[in-house]
Amino acid sequence: MHFVVTGGGTGGHIYPALAIARGLLAKYPEARVLYIGRDGGLEADLVPRANLPFRAIPVTGLRRSLSPRNLLVFWQAARGVLLARQILADFKPRVVVGTGGYVCGPVVLAAVLLGIPTLIHEQNALPGLTNRLLSRFVSQVALTFEDARKYFPRKARVKVTGLPVRPEVLAWRRDEARRAMGIPEDAQLVLSFGGSQGARMINLAMIEVLKQLNGREGVYFLHVTGSGHYEEFCARAREAGLSIAENGNIILVPYLDEMPRAMAAADLVICRAGAATLSELTVVGLPAILIPYPYATGNHQEYNARSLEREGAALVIRDRDLTGPLLAEKLVQLLAQPAKLKAMAGASRRLGRARALDEIVEIIDNLAR
Ligand SMILES: CC(=O)N[C@H]1[C@@H](OP(=O)(O)OP(=O)(O)OC[C@H]2O[C@@H](n3ccc(=O)[nH]c3=O)[C@H](O)[C@@H]2O)O[C@H](CO)[C@@H](O)[C@@H]1O
C-alpha cells in the first residue's frame, strides 16, 4: 500500500508528518510512504535523515497582503499542482496526508483532483492559511485543539485527534526520572524553557525568579536557556548577583535532550505555547504557566495557550506583560497551593491525547478502504 505525506517550512509541520509516516509504516510494514516537500525547505534536510523517500516540488508562500509577487506565487502554485499531480499519478498513493505549510497546498489539491482521499492535520488552535483553504476540498480534517473547529466549514469532516508526541514522552515514570536526575521525591520541581531555540524574555524573567527562590527549601529548578542564550544568561545572572552554584537547587542547561525525562519529573512548567510542547505537557498531565511567543503567525500560540487556560490546565502571561516580579509572584502563589496544582494537573491530563497517532492512523486506514 502506498501513502504520501506532505508538510513543510517549519519543524512544527514536518515532525507531525514524520510521526504519521512512522505510524503508517508501523501499521503496514509492507507499505511505502513518500514525503513530498518543498525544494530547499527544511524538510529536504530532515526527511532523508529520517530515512524516508523524498520528492521536492518548487513552491513559495503567499503574501498575506496584495502584492505583485503573488502572481508569481500563483504561477508557481499551478506548476506545483501539475508536478505533484505527476508524482501522485506515478506513485498511486491510497491516501495523501498534509500537515500544513505552503507545500501542502499543491500536493493536497493535486490529490483532490485525482480523486485520492485526503487528510489534513492542523496543529494549532488558530489554523494556518493553507489548511483553511484546503479544508473545503479534503476528505477529513484532524485537529490538535477543539478550539480550531470553528474555523473550518461546517460541512467539513473534522475530528479532534490531538498531535502525536514522541514515544519517549510516555515512557518515563516520575520516580525513575527523579532518581536519574537526583531530585528528591518530595521536592517541587519547576521546569522552565522557551521553544526549541530558547526565549530571551523568559530567560530575563527567570533570573529574577531564581534570585528570589535561590536556596528555598523543597523547591528545585531546571532552567533551559536555549543554546544561543546560555552565555548571556550566565553574564546577566552574575550581574544580578545570582550565584547558581551556591545552593544546589538550580540546574541550568543550554538545551535539554532529555526533555521527556524532565517533564516526567516536573511538578510545574514555565514555557512558550507551541503545539508540540503543549501536547507533551497534557499527555504527561503537567500544570503550566504559559508565555506565548507573540510573533508566531497570527499570534497562534496565544490561541493554543488560551485553550489550556480555559480548561484550567494553565495560567497565561502575555509576553508584553512579562516581568520577573510578575512571574515570581504567580509562581510562588502556585507552589504554595498544592491542591490547585493538582487540579491543574488533572485538567491538563484530561486534555492529553496519548492515542493521537493511533487515531490519525485509524482515520487514514478508513480512508484507504
Ligand atoms: C516559534 C513558532 O512559531 N513555533 C511553532 C512551531 O513550533 P515548534 O515545533 O518549533 O515548537 P514547539 O514548541 O511546538 O516544540 C518544541 C519542541 O522542542 C522540544 N524541546 C525544547 C527545548 C529543549 O531544550 N528541548 C526540547 O526537546 C520540546 O519538547 C518540543 O517537542 O510549530 C508549531 C506547530 O505548528 C506551532 O504551534 C509553534 O507555535
The ligand as a Gaussian input file, in Angstrom:
#p B3LYP/6-31G(d) Opt

LIG

0 1
 C        8.029000      29.769000      17.111000
 C        6.918000      29.086000      16.384000
 O        6.263000      29.666000      15.525000
 N        6.710000      27.796000      16.733000
 C        5.677000      26.997000      16.101000
 C        6.250000      25.659000      15.660000
 O        6.700000      25.085000      16.869000
 P        7.958000      24.186000      17.101000
 O        7.655000      22.820000      16.647000
 O        9.194000      24.875000      16.676000
 O        7.902000      24.328000      18.689000
 P        7.083000      23.522000      19.777000
 O        7.011000      24.376000      20.949000
 O        5.796000      23.051000      19.256000
 O        8.076000      22.314000      20.027000
 C        9.336000      22.460000      20.612000
 C        9.870000      21.059000      20.806000
 O       11.205000      21.130000      21.247000
 C       11.367000      20.335000      22.405000
 N       12.476000      20.889000      23.205000
 C       12.524000      22.232000      23.500000
 C       13.577000      22.735000      24.236000
 C       14.588000      21.854000      24.685000
 O       15.562000      22.237000      25.337000
 N       14.493000      20.540000      24.375000
 C       13.464000      20.036000      23.643000
 O       13.422000      18.833000      23.391000
 C       10.020000      20.375000      23.097000
 O        9.880000      19.305000      23.994000
 C        9.091000      20.289000      21.883000
 O        8.940000      18.961000      21.457000
 O        5.206000      24.864000      15.083000
 C        4.116000      24.560000      15.962000
 C        3.101000      23.733000      15.188000
 O        2.679000      24.393000      14.042000
 C        3.490000      25.865000      16.481000
 O        2.500000      25.560000      17.429000
 C        4.561000      26.746000      17.106000
 O        3.997000      27.973000      17.517000

